[in-house]
């Protein structure tokens, strides 16, 4: 049996994932600065293509600022159902090499390939095989770090971006880390970095030279111990295999505060559509629905309700969330943010078995709509209640319904 390799951990990180999925869906966007996110006054950038990043645009930047930096950027509304589907396809590729896959988000994961080298070769070859399959089968691009542990593998993938692979041999860890800025170590934020900078601690090599007692006085005992280990390239954490998500949610921050309960109910339906599509994409159903509200004063409240039967259809989720909203009796209270979440997830097949005696017409209709969207695009089917009388129709994710489908959306 082959000996376990010294660098068994991979970190696979998709490049500009949301933007790349949008470019894959619309090849006319290739080579253009693409921003995925909300286009309103409070919208933020969820993902930016590398063409957009060349202008200094980053994720979580206010969209208004991003458009000032790059007025020619194309803004695309997020489609989380599409990203979830792409993530599921990515997970299938990763788990074909090892069952030890730990997703961090839709677009990145750790892998332990120590037990896979007999079948596929050394870890760096496995990383190259994964990148090739992602490009060939998903038409997307990933960067991969190969290293002795999770911290180093993630650091390597960040250094490999975009579209690269970086393998860090175990006997080169110290030399690799020494010239890096201390900001590259997990847990070193702006304040910690500034505190270390005042004492001329700028690089990992500088940090290693600081006496233990001095480092404790600078950052505290817990942080000092953690940073000392990371500066030596140590990370004892293991890869924890994928588990089904424990919950899902969708939120909307309004361009202007909303005080009309009817508008809130309509937006709840839009959020319910988004969450329900994500549930069905992962073959899950929810037993608990949670309503989230943030008022103009920034006070945030949540209310939850447990369902009699698990559900994966928007009609049920919306009805429960709307009932929670009605129970608040807001009476023109100004709302800044509205959210709908689900928890206590179970396999959707089991949920449907439990509900055999119930009327499943809405569930069948929504699953049929999923098939239509998958074949003809997200704008193929939407609800009449989500059509905007003052502007073009919008899908559940807020995007415009394509012109060719307008007129076919009510029925």
C-alpha positions in Angstrom: 0.0 0.0 0.0 1.4 3.4 -1.0 2.6 5.6 1.9 0.4 8.6 2.8 1.8 11.6 0.9 3.4 14.5 2.8 1.0 16.9 1.1 -2.4 15.2 1.1 -4.7 18.3 1.4 -6.1 20.1 -1.6 -8.0 23.4 -1.6 -10.1 23.8 -4.7 -11.4 27.4 -5.2 -13.5 28.4 -8.2 -12.4 31.6 -9.9 -15.1 34.4 -9.8 -17.7 31.7 -9.5 -21.0 33.6 -9.8 -19.7 35.7 -12.6 -18.2 32.7 -14.4 -21.6 30.9 -14.2 -23.3 33.9 -15.8 -20.6 34.1 -18.5 -21.2 30.4 -19.2 -24.9 31.0 -19.5 -24.4 34.0 -21.8 -21.2 33.7 -23.8 -21.6 37.3 -25.1 -20.4 38.4 -21.6 -17.0 36.7 -22.1 -14.1 39.1 -21.8 -16.3 41.9 -20.4 -16.3 43.3 -16.8 -19.2 41.4 -15.2 -20.7 42.2 -11.8 -23.1 39.9 -10.0 -25.2 41.6 -7.4 -28.0 44.1 -6.6 -28.2 47.1 -8.9 -30.1 49.3 -6.4 -28.8 52.0 -4.2 -27.9 49.6 -1.4 -26.8 46.8 -3.7 -23.4 45.2 -3.2 -21.1 43.2 -5.5 -21.5 39.4 -4.8 -18.9 38.4 -7.5 -16.8 40.2 -10.1 -15.1 38.8 -13.2 -11.4 39.3 -13.4 -12.0 41.9 -16.1 -13.9 43.9 -13.5 -11.3 43.3 -10.8 -8.7 45.0 -13.0 -10.6 48.2 -12.1 -10.1 47.6 -8.4 -13.6 46.1 -7.8 -13.9 43.6 -5.1 -16.6 41.4 -3.6 -18.8 43.1 -1.0 -18.1 46.5 -2.5 -21.2 48.8 -2.9 -22.4 48.5 -6.4 -22.6 52.2 -6.8 -18.9 52.5 -6.1 -18.1 49.6 -8.4 -19.9 51.3 -11.3 -18.1 54.5 -10.6 -14.8 52.6 -11.0 -16.0 50.8 -14.1 -19.1 52.4 -15.8 -19.0 49.9 -18.6 -19.5 47.0 -16.3 -22.4 44.6 -17.0 -24.6 44.1 -13.8 -26.3 40.7 -13.6 -28.8 39.9 -10.8 -27.8 36.8 -8.8 -29.4 33.5 -9.6 -28.7 31.3 -6.6 -30.5 28.3 -8.0 -28.0 28.3 -10.9 -25.1 28.6 -8.6 -26.3 25.9 -6.4 -26.7 23.6 -9.4 -23.2 24.4 -10.5 -21.9 23.7 -7.0 -23.7 20.3 -6.9 -22.0 19.4 -10.2 -18.6 20.6 -8.8 -19.2 18.4 -5.7 -19.7 15.4 -8.0 -16.4 16.0 -9.6 -14.6 16.3 -6.3 -16.2 13.3 -4.7 -15.1 11.1 -7.6 -11.6 11.4 -6.3 -12.1 11.1 -2.6 -15.1 10.9 -0.2 -13.2 13.3 2.1 -14.6 16.6 0.7 -15.3 19.5 3.0 -17.2 22.4 1.3 -16.5 25.8 2.7 -19.1 27.5 0.4 -20.7 26.9 -3.0 -17.4 27.6 -4.7 -14.6 26.1 -2.6 -13.8 22.9 -0.7 -11.0 21.1 1.0 -10.1 17.5 0.0 -8.0 14.9 1.7 -6.6 12.8 -1.1 -4.1 10.8 1.0 -6.0 7.6 0.3 -6.5 8.3 -3.4 -2.9 8.3 -4.6 -2.9 4.6 -5.5 -5.7 5.2 -8.0 -4.9 8.6 -9.4 -1.3 9.4 -8.6 0.3 12.0 -6.4 -1.7 14.9 -4.9 -0.5 17.5 -7.4 -1.6 15.2 -10.3 -5.0 14.8 -8.7 -5.2 18.6 -8.4 -4.4 18.9 -12.1 -7.0 16.2 -13.0 -9.7 18.0 -11.1 -8.9 21.4 -12.7 -9.1 19.7 -16.1 -12.4 18.0 -15.5 -13.9 21.3 -14.1 -12.9 23.0 -17.3 -14.0 20.3 -19.6 -17.3 19.2 -18.0 -18.5 22.4 -16.2 -16.9 25.0 -18.5 -15.6 26.8 -15.4 -12.2 27.5 -14.0 -10.7 26.6 -10.6 -7.4 27.3 -8.8 -6.0 24.6 -6.6 -3.6 24.6 -3.7 -1.8 21.3 -2.7 -0.1 21.3 0.7 0.5 19.4 4.0 -2.5 20.9 5.8 -5.7 23.0 5.3 -4.2 26.4 6.2 -1.3 26.0 3.7 -3.5 24.5 1.0 -5.9 27.5 1.1 -3.0 29.9 1.1 -1.6 28.2 -1.9 -4.8 28.3 -3.9 -5.0 32.1 -3.2 -1.5 32.5 -4.5 -2.3 30.3 -7.6 -5.2 32.5 -8.7 -6.4 32.9 -11.3 -6.5 29.6 -13.1 -3.5 28.0 -11.5 -2.2 25.2 -9.3 0.4 25.6 -6.6 2.0 22.6 -4.9 3.9 23.3 -1.7 6.3 20.5 -0.7 6.5 19.8 3.0 10.2 20.5 3.1 9.8 24.0 1.7 7.1 25.3 4.0 9.4 27.5 6.2 11.0 29.1 3.2 7.6 29.7 1.5 6.1 31.4 4.5 9.0 33.5 5.6 8.6 36.5 3.1 4.8 36.6 3.2 3.1 39.5 5.0 1.6 38.6 8.4 -1.8 39.5 6.9 -1.6 36.2 5.0 -2.0 34.3 8.3 -5.5 33.4 9.4 -6.8 35.6 12.2 -4.7 38.6 11.3 -7.1 41.5 10.4 -6.5 45.1 10.0 -6.2 45.9 13.7 -3.9 43.1 14.5 -1.7 43.8 11.5 -1.5 47.5 12.5 -0.5 46.6 16.0 2.2 44.3 14.7 3.4 46.9 12.2 4.0 49.4 15.0 6.6 46.9 16.3 8.1 46.4 12.8 6.5 42.9 12.5 5.6 42.9 8.8 6.4 39.4 7.6 6.0 35.9 8.8 9.8 35.8 9.3 9.5 38.9 11.5 6.8 37.2 13.5 8.9 34.1 14.1 11.6 36.3 15.6 9.4 37.9 18.2 9.9 36.4 21.7 6.9 34.4 23.0 6.3 36.7 25.9 6.4 39.9 23.8 3.9 38.4 21.3 1.5 37.6 24.1 1.7 41.2 25.3 1.0 42.4 21.7 -1.9 40.2 20.7 -3.0 38.3 23.8 -2.3 34.6 24.7 -4.8 32.9 22.5 -3.9 34.8 19.4 -0.2 34.5 20.1 -0.4 30.7 20.4 -2.4 30.5 17.1 -0.1 32.8 15.2 3.0 31.1 16.4 1.7 27.8 15.0 0.6 29.2 11.7 3.9 31.0 11.3 5.5 27.5 11.4 3.0 26.2 9.0 1.1 24.1 11.5 -2.6 23.3 11.3 -3.9 20.2 13.1 -7.5 20.4 11.7 -8.7 17.5 9.6 -10.9 17.5 6.5 -14.5 17.0 7.7 -16.6 15.3 4.9 -19.6 17.0 3.4 -22.9 17.0 5.3 -26.3 18.1 4.0 -27.0 21.8 4.7 -28.8 22.5 7.9 -30.6 25.5 6.5 -31.1 27.9 3.6 -32.2 31.5 3.4 -32.7 34.5 1.1 -32.8 38.1 2.0 -33.6 41.4 0.3 -32.3 44.8 1.4 -34.6 47.4 -0.1 -33.3 50.5 -2.0 -35.8 52.5 0.1 -37.4 51.4 3.4 -40.8 49.7 2.8 -43.8 50.4 5.0 -46.5 48.7 2.9 -47.5 45.2 4.1 -48.7 44.3 0.7 -45.3 45.0 -0.8 -43.6 43.0 1.9 -45.9 40.0 1.2 -45.0 40.2 -2.5 -41.3 40.3 -1.7 -41.8 37.4 0.7 -43.1 35.4 -2.3 -40.1 36.2 -4.3 -37.8 35.1 -1.5 -39.9 31.9 -1.0 -39.4 31.1 -4.7 -35.6 31.5 -4.3 -35.4 29.3 -1.2 -37.8 26.6 -2.6 -35.8 26.3 -5.8 -32.6 25.8 -3.8 -34.4 23.2 -1.7 -35.5 21.3 -4.7 -32.1 21.6 -6.4 -30.5 19.8 -3.4 -33.4 17.3 -3.0 -34.3 18.7 0.4 -37.5 19.9 2.2 -37.9 22.0 5.3 -39.7 21.6 8.5 -39.2 25.1 9.9 -39.8 28.5 8.3 -38.2 31.7 9.7 -39.1 35.3 8.9 -36.5 37.9 9.4 -37.1 41.7 9.5 -34.7 44.6 10.0 -36.4 47.9 10.7 -35.1 51.3 9.6 -33.7 51.6 13.2 -31.5 48.6 12.4 -33.4 46.5 15.1 -33.6 42.9 13.8 -36.2 40.4 14.7 -37.0 36.8 13.7 -40.1 34.7 14.0 -40.3 30.9 13.3 -42.9 28.3 12.7 -42.6 24.5 12.4 -44.7 22.9 9.6 -46.9 19.9 10.0 -45.2 18.3 7.0 -41.8 19.2 5.4 -42.2 21.4 2.4 -40.1 22.3 -0.7 -42.6 24.4 -2.6 -42.8 28.2 -2.5 -46.5 28.3 -2.0 -46.3 26.7 1.4 -43.2 28.6 2.5 -44.8 31.9 1.5 -48.0 31.1 3.3 -46.2 30.3 6.6 -43.9 33.3 6.4 -46.8 35.6 5.4 -48.7 34.4 8.5 -45.8 35.3 10.7 -45.6 38.7 9.0 -49.3 39.3 9.6 -49.0 38.3 13.2 -46.6 41.2 13.8 -49.3 43.8 12.9 -46.6 46.2 11.6 -49.0 49.0 10.7 -46.7 51.0 8.5 -43.5 50.3 10.3 -40.6 51.0 8.0 -38.6 47.8 7.0 -35.1 48.0 5.7 -34.4 44.2 5.1 -36.7 41.2 4.7 -35.6 37.6 4.9 -37.0 34.1 4.7 -35.1 31.1 6.0 -35.7 27.4 6.4 -34.1 24.8 8.8 -34.6 21.3 10.0 -34.1 19.9 6.5 -35.0 16.4 5.5 -34.7 14.5 2.2 -37.4 15.6 -0.2 -38.3 12.1 -1.2 -39.2 11.2 2.4 -41.1 14.5 2.7 -43.2 13.6 -0.3 -43.9 10.1 1.1 -45.2 11.7 4.3 -47.5 14.0 2.3 -49.0 11.4 0.0 -52.5 12.0 1.3 -52.1 15.8 1.0 -52.9 17.8 -2.1 -49.6 18.1 -4.0 -50.8 20.2 -7.0 -48.6 23.2 -6.1 -45.6 20.9 -5.6 -46.1 19.2 -9.0 -46.6 22.6 -10.7 -43.4 24.1 -9.1 -41.3 21.0 -10.1 -42.7 21.3 -13.7 -41.7 25.0 -13.6 -38.2 23.9 -12.6 -38.0 21.7 -15.7 -39.1 24.6 -17.9 -36.6 26.9 -16.5 -33.8 24.4 -16.9 -34.7 24.0 -20.6 -35.7 27.5 -21.6 -34.1 29.8 -18.9 -35.2 31.4 -15.7 -37.6 33.8 -17.4 -39.6 31.0 -19.0 -42.0 30.8 -16.0 -42.8 33.2 -13.2 -45.8 34.0 -11.0 -48.3 36.6 -12.0 -48.0 38.1 -8.5 -44.3 38.8 -9.2 -44.9 40.8 -12.3 -44.2 44.5 -11.8 -46.9 46.7 -13.1 -44.5 49.7 -13.1 -41.7 48.0 -15.0 -40.5 44.9 -16.8 -41.4 41.5 -15.2 -38.9 40.1 -12.8 -38.0 36.6 -12.0 -37.8 35.2 -8.4 -34.2 36.2 -8.3 -35.0 39.8 -9.3 -33.8 39.5 -12.9 -35.8 40.7 -15.9 -37.9 38.2 -17.7 -36.6 37.9 -21.3 -38.7 39.8 -23.9 -39.6 36.6 -25.8 -41.3 35.2 -22.7 -43.3 38.3 -21.8 -47.0 37.7 -22.4 -46.6 34.0 -21.6 -46.1 34.5 -17.9 -49.6 34.9 -16.7 -52.0 32.0 -16.7 
